[in-house]
Amino acid sequence: MVDLKGAVFSYLEERRDEMVRFLQRLVRVDTQVPPGLNYNRLCDILADRLSRYGYEVSVHEAPERYLKLSGGGVDGA
C-alpha cells in the first residue's frame, strides 16, 4: 500500500526550490492597491505557469465600471 502522505511530502520536498522561486517571482511584482499596479504582469506570470501544466488559460480585462468602483482606473488596471 502506498503511503500517500509520504508521497505528497516527498513530491513537495523535491520541488521546494522551484516553488520558492515561483513565489518569489510573484511577490516581486508591485501590485499596489489602489491603484492596482501591474496586474497584467501578474496575470501573465500565472497564465504562463498554468499553461505549462496543461491548463487552458484566458485572461479577461476588468470592466471599466468595476475599476472605478474598486478605486482603480484605466491607468491603474
Secondary structure, 3 states (H helix, E strand, C coil): CCCHHHHHHHHHHHCHHHHHHHHHHHHCCCCCCCCCCCHHHHHHHHHHHHHHCCCCCCCCCCCHHHHHHCCCCCCCC
